[in-house]
C-alpha cells in the first residue's frame, strides 16, 4: 500500500486531529508535536525524531516506534498494546497510566530512563 508522505498533508491532519491510521512517518523530524488523543494505530514512526512530543491518551496499538527518539515524550494514558519500542531513546519519557506494555517492556524502558512505569 502506497501512502502519502506529504509533510503538509500530515501536519494538516495533526492540526485537524484526524486519524493517522497506518500512515508512514518513518525518519521524519517532528519534535514538540501534540498527538494527544489521536488515532495512531499501526502508524510507522520508525527512525523518527519525536522528542518532547505529547501522545497522551492516544491509541498507538501496533504502531512502530522502533529506533525513534522519544526523549521527554509524554505517553500518559496512551494505549501501547503491541507497539514496537525496540531501540527507542526514552530518557525522560513519561508512561504514567499507559496501557498494554508487558512487564518486560516496562522494565526495559525503565532501565533506559523512562518514568511512570
BALOBA-1460 file (C-alpha; in Angstrom, 3 decimals):
// residues 117
<rec num="1" residu="x" x="0.000" y="0.000" z="0.000"/>
<rec num="2" residu="x" x="1.454" y="3.364" z="-1.018"/>
<rec num="3" residu="x" x="0.943" y="6.155" z="1.483"/>
<rec num="4" residu="x" x="1.200" y="9.908" z="1.018"/>
<rec num="5" residu="x" x="4.245" y="11.250" z="2.858"/>
<rec num="6" residu="x" x="3.480" y="14.912" z="2.126"/>
<rec num="7" residu="x" x="4.554" y="16.779" z="5.252"/>
<rec num="8" residu="x" x="1.968" y="19.482" z="4.576"/>
<rec num="9" residu="x" x="-0.815" y="16.859" z="4.473"/>
<rec num="10" residu="x" x="0.478" y="15.138" z="7.618"/>
<rec num="11" residu="x" x="0.698" y="18.394" z="9.581"/>
<rec num="12" residu="x" x="-2.782" y="19.361" z="8.399"/>
<rec num="13" residu="x" x="-4.185" y="16.030" z="9.638"/>
<rec num="14" residu="x" x="-2.487" y="16.531" z="13.018"/>
<rec num="15" residu="x" x="-3.834" y="20.080" z="13.278"/>
<rec num="16" residu="x" x="-7.387" y="18.866" z="12.492"/>
<rec num="17" residu="x" x="-6.940" y="15.881" z="14.901"/>
<rec num="18" residu="x" x="-7.685" y="13.410" z="12.075"/>
<rec num="19" residu="x" x="-6.710" y="9.768" z="12.239"/>
<rec num="20" residu="x" x="-3.198" y="8.843" z="11.162"/>
<rec num="21" residu="x" x="-4.104" y="5.153" z="10.957"/>
<rec num="22" residu="x" x="-1.365" y="3.262" z="9.055"/>
<rec num="23" residu="x" x="0.394" y="6.475" z="7.952"/>
<rec num="24" residu="x" x="4.090" y="6.220" z="7.054"/>
<rec num="25" residu="x" x="6.030" y="8.752" z="9.151"/>
<rec num="26" residu="x" x="9.400" y="6.988" z="9.022"/>
<rec num="27" residu="x" x="12.505" y="9.092" z="9.610"/>
<rec num="28" residu="x" x="10.638" y="12.394" z="9.939"/>
<rec num="29" residu="x" x="11.833" y="15.124" z="12.276"/>
<rec num="30" residu="x" x="8.643" y="16.198" z="14.042"/>
<rec num="31" residu="x" x="9.626" y="17.252" z="17.550"/>
<rec num="32" residu="x" x="7.375" y="19.027" z="20.064"/>
<rec num="33" residu="x" x="4.242" y="17.826" z="18.226"/>
<rec num="34" residu="x" x="0.932" y="17.312" z="20.031"/>
<rec num="35" residu="x" x="-0.614" y="13.952" z="19.082"/>
<rec num="36" residu="x" x="-2.781" y="13.785" z="22.232"/>
<rec num="37" residu="x" x="-5.931" y="11.702" z="21.846"/>
<rec num="38" residu="x" x="-5.216" y="10.785" z="18.234"/>
<rec num="39" residu="x" x="-5.751" y="7.505" z="16.390"/>
<rec num="40" residu="x" x="-2.199" y="6.394" z="15.578"/>
<rec num="41" residu="x" x="-2.880" y="2.671" z="15.239"/>
<rec num="42" residu="x" x="-0.376" y="0.863" z="13.025"/>
<rec num="43" residu="x" x="1.392" y="4.147" z="12.234"/>
<rec num="44" residu="x" x="5.026" y="3.684" z="11.250"/>
<rec num="45" residu="x" x="7.264" y="6.165" z="13.091"/>
<rec num="46" residu="x" x="10.437" y="4.062" z="12.710"/>
<rec num="47" residu="x" x="13.551" y="6.222" z="12.937"/>
<rec num="48" residu="x" x="11.571" y="9.425" z="13.506"/>
<rec num="49" residu="x" x="12.632" y="12.156" z="15.888"/>
<rec num="50" residu="x" x="9.626" y="12.784" z="18.142"/>
<rec num="51" residu="x" x="11.308" y="14.167" z="21.267"/>
<rec num="52" residu="x" x="9.261" y="16.471" z="23.535"/>
<rec num="53" residu="x" x="6.047" y="15.297" z="21.837"/>
<rec num="54" residu="x" x="2.709" y="14.634" z="23.521"/>
<rec num="55" residu="x" x="0.930" y="11.316" z="22.927"/>
<rec num="56" residu="x" x="-1.350" y="11.432" z="25.995"/>
<rec num="57" residu="x" x="-4.486" y="9.263" z="25.585"/>
<rec num="58" residu="x" x="-3.511" y="8.363" z="22.006"/>
<rec num="59" residu="x" x="-4.144" y="4.929" z="20.546"/>
<rec num="60" residu="x" x="-0.785" y="3.581" z="19.358"/>
<rec num="61" residu="x" x="-1.945" y="-0.035" z="19.062"/>
<rec num="62" residu="x" x="0.544" y="-1.933" z="16.868"/>
<rec num="63" residu="x" x="2.417" y="1.275" z="15.988"/>
<rec num="64" residu="x" x="6.109" y="1.070" z="15.127"/>
<rec num="65" residu="x" x="8.304" y="3.309" z="17.317"/>
<rec num="66" residu="x" x="11.495" y="1.316" z="16.736"/>
<rec num="67" residu="x" x="14.691" y="3.369" z="16.597"/>
<rec num="68" residu="x" x="12.841" y="6.602" z="17.413"/>
<rec num="69" residu="x" x="13.934" y="9.499" z="19.609"/>
<rec num="70" residu="x" x="11.257" y="9.654" z="22.317"/>
<rec num="71" residu="x" x="13.302" y="11.735" z="24.763"/>
<rec num="72" residu="x" x="10.958" y="13.578" z="27.152"/>
<rec num="73" residu="x" x="7.822" y="12.417" z="25.303"/>
<rec num="74" residu="x" x="4.566" y="12.074" z="27.267"/>
<rec num="75" residu="x" x="2.557" y="8.856" z="26.836"/>
<rec num="76" residu="x" x="0.178" y="9.375" z="29.782"/>
<rec num="77" residu="x" x="-2.884" y="7.101" z="29.486"/>
<rec num="78" residu="x" x="-1.835" y="6.052" z="25.935"/>
<rec num="79" residu="x" x="-2.731" y="2.620" z="24.551"/>
<rec num="80" residu="x" x="0.572" y="0.970" z="23.631"/>
<rec num="81" residu="x" x="-0.739" y="-2.551" z="23.038"/>
<rec num="82" residu="x" x="1.536" y="-4.244" z="20.510"/>
<rec num="83" residu="x" x="3.598" y="-1.095" z="19.994"/>
<rec num="84" residu="x" x="7.187" y="-1.773" z="18.918"/>
<rec num="85" residu="x" x="9.647" y="0.254" z="21.024"/>
<rec num="86" residu="x" x="12.868" y="-1.592" z="20.087"/>
<rec num="87" residu="x" x="15.980" y="0.615" z="20.376"/>
<rec num="88" residu="x" x="13.931" y="3.747" z="21.120"/>
<rec num="89" residu="x" x="15.551" y="6.555" z="23.104"/>
<rec num="90" residu="x" x="13.190" y="7.028" z="26.056"/>
<rec num="91" residu="x" x="15.145" y="9.066" z="28.621"/>
<rec num="92" residu="x" x="12.661" y="11.262" z="30.494"/>
<rec num="93" residu="x" x="9.645" y="9.831" z="28.643"/>
<rec num="94" residu="x" x="6.547" y="9.622" z="30.847"/>
<rec num="95" residu="x" x="4.468" y="6.424" z="30.619"/>
<rec num="96" residu="x" x="2.161" y="7.117" z="33.602"/>
<rec num="97" residu="x" x="-1.077" y="5.170" z="33.133"/>
<rec num="98" residu="x" x="-0.047" y="3.808" z="29.725"/>
<rec num="99" residu="x" x="-1.835" y="0.581" z="28.820"/>
<rec num="100" residu="x" x="-0.659" y="-2.525" z="27.002"/>
<rec num="101" residu="x" x="3.018" y="-2.713" z="27.994"/>
<rec num="102" residu="x" x="4.305" y="-6.070" z="29.174"/>
<rec num="103" residu="x" x="6.256" y="-6.203" z="32.429"/>
<rec num="104" residu="x" x="9.398" y="-6.994" z="30.411"/>
<rec num="105" residu="x" x="8.983" y="-3.985" z="28.101"/>
<rec num="106" residu="x" x="8.176" y="-1.694" z="31.052"/>
<rec num="107" residu="x" x="11.307" y="-2.881" z="32.859"/>
<rec num="108" residu="x" x="13.420" y="-2.310" z="29.761"/>
<rec num="109" residu="x" x="12.023" y="1.228" z="29.312"/>
<rec num="110" residu="x" x="12.666" y="1.999" z="32.999"/>
<rec num="111" residu="x" x="16.268" y="0.867" z="32.609"/>
<rec num="112" residu="x" x="16.660" y="3.387" z="29.761"/>
<rec num="113" residu="x" x="15.409" y="6.322" z="31.865"/>
<rec num="114" residu="x" x="11.657" y="6.265" z="31.235"/>
<rec num="115" residu="x" x="9.394" y="7.175" z="34.157"/>
<rec num="116" residu="x" x="5.862" y="6.463" z="35.349"/>
<rec num="117" residu="x" x="6.150" y="2.703" z="34.840"/>
